[in-house]
Amino acid sequence: MSASGDGGAQAPRRVDLWSLREDVHVEAGDGGVILRGRWGDTTVPAPGRAVLEALRRMGFGPVSLENIAYGEGERRELDRLLDGIQPMVIRSFAVDPEQPLISIVPLAQQARFAPAALPAGTPIRLSRFAVLRTDGEGYFLESPLSLHRVDLHHADAVRLIGALGRAVRPEEAAAALPYPDDLVLDLLGHLAGTGMVVTAEAGDRPRAAVFAEDTVPALAAWTPLDLMFHTRSTLGRHDNDFGATYPMGDRWDVEPAVKRAPDLPGIALPRPRWAELVAADPPLTVAVEAGEPATRFADAPLTGGEIGQLLYRAARVRTLVPPPEGDSSAAETSDRPYLNLGGCYEFEFYLAVGNCTGIPRGVYHYDPLGHRLERVNPDPEAVAELLEGGRLAANLADVPPVLIAVTARFRRLSRKYSGLSYALVLKNVGALLHTLHLVGTAMGLAACWAEIIDIDVSARVLGLDWRVESGVGGFMVGRPVDGAPPARPAGQEANDADWGDLARVGLAQGPARKPFMSG
């Protein structure tokens, strides 16, 4: 709205408020004060009285620095200090000193803020990377491109964000709030200074506006969701708790290391013999070089012995490790053959068995401790749906004989970690699938993986709550099709490209493998 008076009432004006981050503490030091924060300490030698008073007040919450009496040069001293400790300082924009509209919170040691000047008539909008969220206490804006978070303390601030969902001129956005235009334009400049609001680089009409974030090549590969996930599951651009913090404490029941279902009917799987396995296995280099995703499988069925060997070598529990005595935050863990960052071993294995001698058609859960299959769904349609989903995900001509659906029990990780739990799941499932593929290749089997998972289908067929345990990977295995090894990909060959051919030929002509089964 335009500035106007009503019966001589004073028009609202901008009030700058300053405070220290909640994790900054002011301590007395030798001849000065020490500011201790999450990114290090700053010593202020021999500060003036006004500087000391400002820091003291800022430690209690947002304050106006205009209310402090300054001696000669003390305000300049304070301004220099505040500029040098920007990562420790929260800037708030207010109309009412008791109720800020927004607060600008630094999230990283390198965070620096200055309000941006908005050219008159140039379209602006909310950045497409900005996310409006609530923590249950209030709204805030964050963006993977910004080193600040903007807390929205007042409904007027949220109303202004609502006016920026599409490109508008700043003067048009200012009409959304019951304040003088110059005050709202100043507020928009603060939002632009954080990167939450962006200014058009070309086009003076909103519908023809072009924004740099839509054209810059560095951002072309990123969706807002992917970039946010990347920045929040790594360090450097946020201030969230991170690492092994045990964020839930004792509020959740501890997830057991092994998911047991003793009441389900089970099929004991054969176990391979170590000596025969080692004697007949190809060298690691052959398994690495020969392994490539299968595009089709032979019609011949797998055997229960082969499924037992694959799971035993790649996924069994070798040791159950109890939590340290007296440590209520720790949980039971286990030792298994595949790499698992964090050591939580959050994965479960469900088999959709379509064509395998010794194992009836059905959907099974693998018990990695008892090395057995537990039938969870005998419905033929459930088996067919999972196998068809695997075929489509891997672009196969026919359904695979066996699909291994990999799920994650998320609380195995989220009970321990802050910030990186799901990132660890994604890293770990890659390591697991690679282990399964190496073992399958060493066994002379054909295998491939699913790059797309339908979590609703897997939850329904497996009887799971997808929020607690959900599909994160799929692995298909069968017999290779007889014939020549697959052709080498066309292109410029480099660095012993023929090793893959040699490995596949050697694997095909190697000694016949026994089932390696005990008993």
N, C-alpha and C positions, 0 to 999 in steps of 0.2 A: 504494500500500500504506500501511498505517498505520505510524506511527513505532514502532519497537520496538528493543530492545537485544538483543544476542546475546553472552552471556558478558562483559558489561560494555563491549563495543566502542562507541566513540563514534558516534552517529548522523551521517549525512552532513549537511552544512550548506551553505548558499549562500555562494559566494565571488564578489564583484564584481571583475571585471578591466577594466582600461582600457588603451586604446592609441590611437595616432594613425593616421589613414588613411595608407596607403602613399605617397600623393602629398603628404603634409604634411612639410615640412622645417623644422627649428628652426635659426635662425641668430642669432648674436650681433649686437646693434645698439647704438646709442649709449645707454648707460644702461639697457639691457634686452635682451629677445630679440624676434625677429620670427618668427612662424609663417607660412610661405608655403604656400598651398594652391591648389587649382584654382579656387576661387571668390573669391580675393583674399588679402590679407595681414592679419594681426592683430599689432599691437605690444603687448607686455606690458612696461610700464615698471617698472623697479626691482623685479623679482620677488624674493621671498624665497628662501632657500637650498633649502627643502623644495619650493617650486614648481619651481625649476630642476631639482632632482633628479627630480621626478615627470615633467616633460616629457622629460627625457633618457631615462628608463627607458621611457616610453610610446612613444618613437620606435623601440625595439627589438622591441616586441610587447606582448601583454597582460600587465599587472602588477597586483598588488593594492596599492592606495594605503595599506593598513593597515601595510605593511612599511616605511613611510618615517617617520623621526623628525621631528615637527613642533614648531616653536617656537610661542609664543603667537600666536594669530590666523592662523597660516599655513595650517591646514586650511580655515578659512573662506575665506581668500584663494584657495586652490586650487579649492574648490567653486564659488566665484563665477566663476573663470576657466573651468572646465570647462563650466559652464552657458552661458557666453557664446560658447564655441567649439564648440557641439554638432555643427555640420556637419563638423568636423574630427576628431571623437572616435568611436571604436568602443567600444561597451559589450559586454562578454561576461559570460555567466552560467555559472558553473562549480560543480561539486562538488569536483573535483580541480583545484587551481590549475595543474597542468601540462596539463590537458585540458579546455578549455571545452566545455559542452554546445552553446551557441549563441553567435553574435556578431551584434550589431545594427549594421549598417553604414549610415550616412547617405548618401543618394544625391543630395541637392540642398541648395542654400544655405539654404533655408527649413526644412530638416528639424529637428524637435524631438521629443524622446522622453521619456516618463515611463511607468513601469509602470502598468497599469490595475488598479483594484480590481474583483474579480469577486464580485458578490453571491452569497452562498451559495444553492445550489439553483437558480439561474437557468441555463437551458440555454446552452451555447456550442457553437460549431462552427468549423471552418476556413472562412474566407471563400470564397465561390464564385469570387471574383476572384483568389484566391491560386494561384500556380503553383509546383509542386515540380519543380525541374530539377537536372540535374547538368552540370558543365562538364568532366567526365572526371576531376576531382580530388576532388569531394565534392558533397554536396547543398546546395541553397539554396532559399529561398522568396522569391518576389517577387510584387508585385501592382501593377497600375496605380493603385490607390487609395492606395498607401503610398509614403512618401518614404524608406523604409528597405528594405534587403535583410537577410534573416535567413540567415546561414550556419549549417548544421547540421553540427557537428563530430563528433558521437558517434551511434552507432546508437540509443541511448536517445532522443535528440531526434527521430530519424526515426520511431521506434516511437510516440512521443507524437503526432506528426502523423497517423499511421495511425489513431489512436483518435478523431480529430476529423472524419472524413469525413461524419458525420451528427451531428445535434444530440444532445448528452449533457450531463448535469450535470457540473460541474467535478470533483466528488468521484469520479464514475465514470471520468472520463478519468485522474485521478490514479492509479487502480489499475493503469494500463498500465505504470508504471515502478517499479523496486525502490527507491524513495526514500520518505521520510516524506511524508505527504499535504500538509503545509503547504509543503514545499519545491517539490513539483510544482505546487501552486496558485500559488506565487510565479512559477514558470517560465511557467505559462499567462498570468499577468498581464503578464509581459514580452512574450509573443507578442501579447496583446491590445493592448498599448501601441503596437505597430507596425501594427495593423490586420489582421494575418494571421489572428487569431482574433477572432470577433465574438460579441457577447452578445445574447441574445434581448431584444426590447423588449416582448414580450407572450407570455403562456403560460408556466406553470411546469412543464409536462410536455414532455419533448423532442419527442414526436410532434405536439404542438400549438403548438410554439414559432414565433413570428413574428420575423423578422430585418429590420432596417431596410433593408439592402441589397437585399432582395427587393421592397420596397414603395416606396422613395423614387423620385419621378418622374424625378429627374435621371439615374438609372441604368437606367430602364426601356428606354431606346432602345439600350442597349449590351449586347452579349454580352461575356463575359470576353476572348475572343480578339480581338474588334474593339477593345476599349478598350486592351488591352495593345499591339496594333499601333500604335494612335494615339499612345500615350504614348512608345513606344520609337522611333518614326520622327519625332518632334519633340523639341525641347529643353525642359528644365524639370523633368522628373520622373525622371531617371535619371542615372547617371554613366558611361555607356558612351562609348567613342570615337565621334566623330560628325563627318561631313563628309568632305572629300577627304583621307583619311589613307593611301591605298594600303595597305590592311591585309595583303594577301597578298605584297607585295614582289615578288620574282622567283620565287616558288614555283609560279606558274601560267604556262603559256604565254600570251602575249598574244593575245587574240582579234582577228583582223583586222577592219578597219573594214567590209569587204565580204565576205560569205560567197560564195565562188566554187565552182562545180561545172562546170569546163570539159569534163568527159567526158560530161555529160548532153546529150542532143539538145536543141536550142534552136529557138525561133521568134523571129525578129527582129520587134520591134514597131514600127509606124509612129511617127514623131515629129511633134508639132504644129509649125506655123510661127508664130513670134512675132508677126509683123505681122498675119496673119489672125486669130490668137487675140485680140489686143488690140482689133482692129477690131470683132469680133463679140461679145465677152463682154458680159454685162449689167453694170451698176454693182454694186459690192460690196453696197450696201444692198439691192438686189433679191435677190441670192443669199442674204443673211442673212435677210431677211424671208420669202422664199418657201420656204426650206428647212424641211421637216418630215419626220419618218420616214414612208416609204411603208408602206401596209398591204397592198398588192397590186401586182403587176406585170402589164404587158400580155404577151400571148403572143408578140409579135414578138421576134426575137433581137437581141442586141447585135451590134456588129461589132468585129473586131480593132482597127480604127482608134480606136473609142471607148475600148476597154480601154487601148490604148497611150497615148491622150491623158490619160486619168484618172491612170494610174500615172506618166506623165512629169511631169505638172504637180504631183502631190502627193508623189511618193515617190522620184524619181530621185536619184542622186548627182550633185551639181553640181561638186564639187571633192574630190579626195583630198588630205588634209593629212598629211604624214609627221611622226613625232614629232620633237621638238627634238633636234638632234645631241648625243650624250653623255648624254641623260636616259634611263636604263634603266627608270625607273618609268612613263614616258609611253608611250602607244600611238598608233598611226595613227588619225586621226580623219577625218571627212568633213563636207561641207556639203550640206544637203538642204533642200527647200522648207518642210518642216513644223517647227513649234516643238518643240524637244527640250531639256528641262532637263538640264544636265550636258554636253550636246553629244556624248554617246557614241553616239547613234543605234543603239540596241540592237535595233531591230525588223527582222523578216523578214516577207515577204509570200508567201503561198501561195494560189493561185487554184484553186477548184473550178469548172471551166467546164462548164456544162450546156447552154447554148443561146446560141451565139455564132458568127456566120459568120466564117470565117477562122482560127478556133482550134478544133481538134478537141476533142471532149469528153475531159476528163482532169483530173488534178491537177498543177499547175505551181508551181514556185518562180520568183519574180521576181528577176532580176538587175538591181539598180538602177544598176549601173555600165555594163553593156553594153546596158541597156534591151531585155531579151529574157526570154522565158519558157523555163524548163527543166523538162521533164517529169519528175516524180518518182514518179508512180503512175498507170499507164494503166487500172487496174482499174475497170470501170464501177460496181461496187458501192462502191468507195471514194468516187467522185464522188457517188453517190446518198446515201451516209451523211452526208457533209459538208453537202450541200445540204438534206437533210431535217433535220439538226441545226440549221442556220440558220433554216429555216422554223419549227421549234418554238420556238427561242429568241426569235424576233421575233414569234411568234404570227401568222404569215402564213397565208393560205388555201392558197397553192400554193408550191412550191419556187421560189427565186429563180433567174434565169438564170445569175448568177455570184455566188459567195461569195469574198470576200477574207479569208482567215484570217490574223490578225496574231499572230506569235510574238515572244518576247523572248529574246535571248541574254543571260542574266543576268550572265555574267562581264564583259560590256562595262562594266557599272556596278559590280558588287561588287568588281572588282579595284581600282577607284578610291575607292569610297565606303564608309564605315562608317555603319551605322544607318539610312540613308535610301534604299538602293538600290531596294528593291521599291516604296517609296512613290513614288519618281521614275518607275518603270515605269508605275504606275497613273495618275499625272498626265500622263505623256507620251502614253499610249495615248488618253486623252481628247482631247488636242490633235490627235493624228494623225487620229482618227475625224472630228473636226470639220473638219479640212482636207479630207479625202476628201469629206465631205458638201457642203462649200461648192463644191468643184470640180465634183462631180457635179451639183449644182443649177445651177451656171452653164452646164453643158453641156446642160441640159434633160433630165437623166436622173432617174429615181426611185431613191431609196436609203434604206436603214435599217441599223441596227446590231444586233448580238446582245448582249444583256445577260448571257447565261449562256454559259459556255464549258466544254465537256467536254474536259479536258486529256488524259484517257486516249485518247479517240477520236482527237483531233488528233495525238497522239504516234504512235499505231499507224498511222494512215493516211499520215502524213507521214514516218514512219521516223525519229523523233526520240527522244532520251532526254529525258523531260520535266523532269528535274532540271537539265539544261543549257540546253535551249531548249523553251519551253512556250507554249501558246496563252494570249493575254491579251486578245484582242479579235476581233471579226468584223464585216465590213461587206458588205452585200448591195446589188447594183446591177442595174438593169434599165430597161426603158422604162416611162414612166408610162401609166396607163390613160386612154384618151381620154374626154373628158367634162368636166363642170364642175369647177372647183377644189374641194377638200374643204371642207366646211362649217366655219365658225369654231366653236371650242368654246363650248358654252353656259356662261353665267356673267356676272358683272358686268364689263362692258367698261371698260377704262381705258387711257389713254396710247396713243391712235391704234391701236386694235385692228384697224382696217381696213387698215393697211399690209400685213399679210400677204396679204390678199385682193388688194390692188392689185398687189403684187409677183408673185403667182402668175398673175394674169390677164396682166400685162405679159410675163412669161416665156413663157406659152403663145402669146401673139400676136406675140412678137418675130420678128425676121428669121430666116429659115431658116439654120441653121448649117451651114457646110461642115465636112468632116472635119478641116480644118486639118492635113493630113498633108504631110510633106516627101517628096520622092522620087516 
